[in-house]
Amino acid sequence: MKAEILTIGDEILIGQVTNTNAVWIAQQLNLIGIKVVHMATVSDDANEILKGLENAAKSADMVLITGGLGPTKDDITKKTFAQFFNAELVLDEAILVDVSSFFIKRGREVSQLNKDQALIPKGCRVLRNKSGTAPGMWMQKNNVHFISLPGVPYEMKGIMTDEVLPAIKAEFKLPHIYHKTVLTQGIGESVIAELIEKWEDGLAAKNIKLAYLPQPGLVRLRLSTSGDDEKKIKEDVDDEIEKLIPLIQDYVFGFENYGEEMPTIEKVTSDLLKERKQTLSIAESCTGGYLSSLFTAIAGSSEVFKGGIVPYSNEAKHELLNVDNAIFEKYGAVSKECVIDLAENVRKKFNSDFSISISGVAGPSGGTPDKPVGFVWIAVSSKEKTLAKSFQFGDHRQRNIVMTANAAVSFLRKFVLKN
């Protein structure tokens, strides 16, 4: 079964609101075996909505619509939905009771606008909304199913979870769709493609599709397949991943199961330290506290993260972490010598098992021929030894900060594993 997601709302088209509804709906449909073939967003205009519904019906068996079901004049989806099906709006007594109860429980009067929420297209399959006043609507035209839902995320999710998904699973025989993603750091997608070319060529024979999903400092490799035998398609994907891992072993840090939160490299590393009952401290210059914030965003991070210092200036590096001024004069702040001093001294200061230090040229200015924008030194340290590596990223400041943080965490993770 193929589906389209049609989102209605000027607020999305002007960039005022992020379309999280479409992402969530697509994920839920994939999990039950429905392939989303298209997503579209149209304005709060009757003609645009009608065109959107007509176009969706050409390529999909099921169309899920969100937005425009509120009580105000700018919410025109219901009237347009009724127009599309050439159906009059009629009062649904059960929905009127729901709407009235919603306001009475909150000590508010039920206005005529509120009562109008109980008007639905004649012949419509009503989807009750336990979290709000706008019911969902399910209608069929030329064998295409149209499901209209509120745009308020928690209301939409409630109706999808309580009504739509159970009904789809009960009424349609659907294949199983399976996705599993390999998470890598420290290698570009084109380099990965060269390393795994022969392996990738063999995927088609098992009806497995590979997608490269790059982001700053990371590449996700998603394997996807579908079929009637859920156990077999999962085994096929897992078997291929077993063949893949040895080809890119040094770069793999984890796996993402579709429908679950993606494990970040800092979460994987934090869990590793927590499991070993080991701690971390950080001294970061060009990343300005970004790396520390990644760790502190993790629930329970206090078990692992002992503290961080952002010695941005040379004076701060000297005064807070005792970096010898002679290092700045001879090697500069962006140097192996500087990050080694920073890493060792911050580890001693916080009495942590491990530490990370960073110093670099984030940009867009400040670069030199020897140390251009994007040039970074990173060090990791334990009581036994300290290692430092240099990296050359790009010329975009924020991207450099993100890539530096990812590289630093990956460097630490490998360092911890070898220790």
C-alpha positions in Angstrom: 0.0 0.0 0.0 1.3 3.5 -1.0 0.5 6.6 1.1 0.9 10.3 0.7 1.0 12.8 3.6 -0.6 16.2 2.8 0.0 18.9 5.4 -2.2 22.0 5.3 -1.1 25.4 6.7 0.5 28.7 5.8 2.5 28.6 9.0 4.5 25.7 7.6 5.0 27.2 4.1 6.4 30.5 5.6 8.7 28.5 7.8 7.1 29.6 11.1 6.4 26.1 12.2 8.4 22.9 11.5 6.4 20.1 10.0 7.0 17.4 12.6 3.6 15.8 11.9 4.6 14.5 8.5 7.8 13.0 9.9 6.0 11.2 12.7 3.2 9.9 10.5 5.6 8.6 7.9 7.5 6.7 10.6 4.3 5.1 12.0 3.1 4.1 8.6 6.5 2.5 7.7 6.4 0.5 11.0 3.1 -1.1 10.0 4.1 -1.8 6.4 2.8 1.2 4.4 5.3 2.9 2.0 5.1 6.7 2.0 5.7 7.8 -1.6 5.1 11.5 -1.4 4.8 14.4 1.1 3.3 17.8 0.2 2.3 21.0 2.0 -0.4 23.3 0.7 -1.7 26.7 1.9 -4.9 27.4 3.7 -6.7 28.0 0.4 -9.6 25.9 -0.7 -8.4 25.6 -4.3 -4.9 24.5 -3.2 -6.3 22.0 -0.8 -8.6 20.5 -3.5 -5.6 20.3 -6.0 -3.6 18.7 -3.3 -6.2 16.0 -2.7 -6.7 15.3 -6.4 -2.9 15.0 -7.0 -2.4 12.7 -4.0 -5.2 10.4 -5.2 -3.2 9.8 -8.5 -0.2 8.1 -6.8 -1.4 6.8 -3.4 -3.9 4.3 -2.0 -4.1 6.3 1.2 -3.8 10.0 1.9 -3.3 11.3 5.4 -4.1 15.0 5.8 -3.2 17.2 8.9 -4.2 20.7 9.7 -7.0 23.2 9.3 -9.7 21.5 11.5 -9.9 24.1 14.2 -13.0 26.3 14.9 -11.8 29.6 13.5 -12.4 31.1 10.0 -8.9 30.3 8.8 -9.5 26.6 9.4 -11.2 25.5 6.1 -10.1 21.9 5.7 -13.3 20.4 6.9 -15.5 22.4 4.5 -13.1 21.7 1.6 -12.9 18.1 2.5 -16.7 17.9 2.3 -16.6 19.7 -1.0 -14.1 17.2 -2.4 -16.5 14.4 -1.6 -19.6 16.4 -2.6 -21.0 15.8 0.9 -23.0 18.1 3.1 -22.0 18.8 6.7 -24.2 17.2 9.2 -24.3 17.2 13.0 -22.8 14.2 14.8 -24.6 13.9 18.2 -21.8 11.7 19.7 -19.2 14.3 18.7 -21.3 17.1 20.1 -21.4 15.3 23.5 -17.6 15.0 23.3 -17.1 18.6 22.5 -19.5 19.9 25.1 -17.9 17.7 27.8 -14.5 19.0 26.9 -15.5 22.6 27.7 -17.8 21.8 30.6 -15.0 19.9 32.4 -12.9 23.0 32.1 -15.5 25.3 33.4 -16.1 27.0 30.1 -19.2 27.8 28.0 -19.7 25.9 24.8 -19.9 28.5 22.0 -21.5 28.0 18.6 -18.1 27.8 17.1 -17.3 25.0 19.4 -20.6 23.2 18.6 -19.7 23.5 14.9 -16.8 21.2 15.5 -19.4 18.4 15.6 -20.4 19.0 12.0 -18.9 16.4 9.8 -19.3 15.4 6.1 -22.2 13.0 5.6 -21.1 9.4 5.2 -17.8 10.1 7.0 -16.2 7.6 9.3 -15.7 9.7 12.5 -12.4 9.4 14.4 -12.9 10.5 17.9 -10.5 13.0 19.4 -9.9 12.3 23.2 -7.4 15.2 23.5 -9.3 18.0 21.8 -12.5 19.1 20.0 -11.7 18.5 16.3 -12.6 14.9 15.3 -10.7 13.1 12.5 -12.5 12.1 9.3 -12.0 9.0 7.1 -13.7 8.9 3.7 -13.1 6.9 0.5 -13.2 7.9 -3.1 -12.3 5.7 -6.2 -10.7 3.1 -3.8 -8.4 5.8 -2.3 -8.7 6.3 1.5 -8.6 9.9 2.8 -7.9 10.4 6.5 -8.1 14.0 7.8 -6.6 14.7 11.2 -6.0 17.8 13.4 -2.8 19.7 13.0 -2.1 19.9 16.8 0.6 17.3 17.2 -0.6 15.6 20.4 -4.2 15.5 19.1 -3.1 14.0 15.8 -0.9 11.4 17.5 -3.8 10.5 19.8 -6.2 9.8 17.0 -3.5 8.0 15.0 -2.6 5.8 17.9 -6.1 5.1 19.2 -8.1 4.9 16.0 -6.2 5.0 12.7 -3.3 2.6 13.1 -5.3 -0.2 14.8 -8.0 0.1 12.0 -5.4 0.0 9.2 -3.7 -3.1 10.7 -7.1 -4.8 11.2 -8.5 -4.0 7.8 -5.6 -4.4 5.4 -3.1 -7.1 4.7 0.2 -5.3 4.7 3.8 -6.4 4.1 6.5 -5.9 6.7 9.0 -3.1 6.2 12.3 -3.2 8.0 15.0 -0.6 8.3 18.3 -0.8 10.2 21.0 1.8 10.2 24.7 1.6 10.8 26.2 4.7 12.4 29.7 5.8 11.4 32.0 8.7 12.2 35.3 9.9 10.8 34.8 8.9 7.1 33.1 10.6 4.2 30.3 9.0 2.2 32.3 8.8 -1.0 35.1 7.0 0.8 32.7 4.6 2.4 31.1 4.0 -1.0 34.5 2.9 -2.4 35.2 0.6 0.5 31.9 -1.2 0.4 31.2 -1.1 -3.4 31.4 -4.9 -4.0 29.3 -5.6 -0.9 26.7 -3.0 -2.0 26.4 -4.5 -5.4 25.2 -7.8 -3.9 22.3 -6.2 -2.0 19.8 -6.1 -4.9 19.7 -9.9 -5.0 18.2 -9.8 -1.5 15.9 -6.9 -2.3 17.7 -4.7 0.1 18.2 -1.0 -0.6 21.1 1.0 0.9 20.8 4.8 1.6 23.7 7.1 2.6 22.6 9.7 5.1 25.5 12.2 5.7 25.6 14.9 8.3 28.5 16.9 9.7 31.2 14.4 10.8 28.8 11.4 10.6 27.4 9.1 7.9 24.4 6.8 8.5 24.0 3.8 6.3 20.4 2.7 6.2 19.5 -0.8 4.9 15.8 -1.2 4.0 13.7 -4.1 2.7 10.1 -5.4 2.8 8.3 -8.7 2.5 5.7 -11.0 3.9 8.0 -12.9 6.2 9.1 -10.6 8.9 11.7 -13.0 10.4 13.3 -13.6 7.1 13.7 -10.0 6.0 15.2 -9.1 9.4 17.7 -12.0 9.1 18.6 -10.9 5.6 19.4 -7.4 6.7 21.3 -8.5 9.8 23.3 -11.0 7.8 24.4 -8.2 5.4 25.3 -5.9 8.2 27.6 -8.7 9.6 29.4 -8.7 6.2 29.5 -4.9 6.2 31.1 -4.3 9.6 34.6 -5.8 8.9 34.9 -3.5 5.9 34.4 -0.3 8.0 35.1 -1.5 11.5 37.2 1.5 12.6 34.4 3.9 11.8 31.2 2.1 13.2 30.0 3.4 16.6 26.5 2.0 16.8 23.2 1.1 15.2 19.8 2.7 14.9 16.6 0.8 14.9 13.9 2.4 12.9 11.2 4.1 15.1 13.6 4.4 18.0 15.7 7.4 19.0 19.0 7.5 17.2 21.9 6.8 19.6 24.3 9.7 19.4 28.0 9.2 19.5 28.2 11.1 22.8 25.4 8.8 24.3 27.2 5.7 23.2 30.5 7.0 24.7 28.8 8.1 27.9 27.2 4.7 28.3 30.6 3.1 27.8 32.1 5.2 30.5 29.1 4.6 32.8 29.4 0.8 32.3 33.1 1.0 33.3 32.4 3.4 36.2 34.8 5.9 34.6 34.6 9.7 34.4 35.4 12.5 32.0 36.4 16.1 32.0 36.7 18.5 29.1 38.8 21.6 28.2 37.5 23.1 25.0 38.5 26.3 23.2 37.2 26.7 19.7 34.0 24.7 20.4 33.1 27.1 23.2 31.3 24.7 25.5 29.4 22.9 22.7 31.0 19.5 23.5 30.3 19.8 27.2 26.7 20.6 26.4 26.3 17.4 24.4 27.3 15.3 27.4 25.2 17.3 29.9 22.1 16.9 27.7 22.2 13.2 28.4 20.1 12.1 31.4 22.3 10.8 34.2 25.4 12.5 32.8 26.6 13.5 36.3 27.7 9.9 36.8 30.2 10.4 34.0 30.9 14.0 33.3 32.8 15.7 36.1 33.1 19.2 34.5 34.4 21.3 31.7 36.3 24.5 31.2 36.2 26.8 28.2 39.6 28.6 28.2 39.0 30.6 25.0 41.9 33.0 25.3 45.5 32.2 25.9 45.3 34.0 29.2 42.5 31.7 30.3 44.4 28.7 29.2 47.4 29.8 31.3 45.5 31.0 34.3 42.8 28.3 34.5 44.8 25.3 33.3 48.4 26.3 33.7 49.4 26.1 30.1 53.0 27.4 29.9 53.1 30.8 28.1 56.2 29.5 26.4 54.0 27.1 24.4 52.0 30.0 23.0 55.2 31.8 22.0 56.9 28.8 20.4 54.0 26.7 19.0 50.8 28.7 19.4 47.5 27.9 21.0 46.4 25.6 18.1 49.2 23.1 18.6 49.8 19.6 19.8 51.8 20.9 22.8 48.9 23.1 23.9 46.2 20.5 23.7 48.3 17.9 25.5 48.9 20.4 28.4 45.1 21.2 28.4 44.1 17.6 28.4 46.4 16.5 31.2 45.8 19.5 33.4 42.0 19.4 33.1 42.0 15.7 33.9 44.1 16.4 37.1 42.0 19.4 38.0 38.8 17.4 38.0 40.4 14.1 39.0 38.7 12.3 36.2 39.7 9.0 34.5 39.7 10.6 31.0 39.8 14.0 29.5 39.3 15.7 26.1 40.9 19.0 25.0 40.3 21.0 21.9 42.0 24.0 20.3 41.5 25.1 16.7 40.5 27.8 14.2 36.7 27.7 13.9 36.6 30.6 11.4 35.5 32.4 9.4 38.6 34.5 10.2 41.8 33.8 12.1 43.4 31.3 9.8 47.0 31.3 8.6 48.8 29.4 5.8 50.1 26.9 8.4 46.8 26.8 10.3 43.9 27.6 8.0 40.3 27.9 9.0 39.0 24.5 10.1 42.4 23.3 11.5 41.9 21.7 14.9 44.1 19.8 17.4 42.3 17.4 19.8 43.9 15.4 22.7 42.6 12.7 24.9 44.2 11.7 28.1 44.2 9.1 30.8 46.5 8.6 33.8 48.7 6.3 31.7 49.0 8.3 28.5 47.9 11.2 26.3 47.4 11.2 22.6 46.8 14.1 20.2 45.6 14.3 16.6 45.2 17.2 14.2 42.2 17.5 11.9 41.4 19.7 8.9 37.7 20.5 8.5 36.0 23.1 6.3 35.5 26.9 6.3 32.0 27.0 7.9 32.2 28.0 11.6 29.2 26.1 13.0 29.9 23.1 10.9 33.5 23.1 12.1 32.3 23.2 15.7 29.9 20.2 15.2 32.5 18.2 13.3 35.2 18.9 15.9 32.9 17.8 18.7 32.0 14.5 16.9 35.6 13.8 16.1 36.6 14.5 19.7 34.0 12.1 21.1 35.0 9.4 18.5 38.7 9.8 19.4 37.8 9.4 23.1 35.6 6.3 22.5 38.4 4.5 20.7 40.9 5.6 23.3 38.7 4.2 26.1 38.2 0.9 24.3 41.9 0.4 23.8 42.5 1.2 27.4 
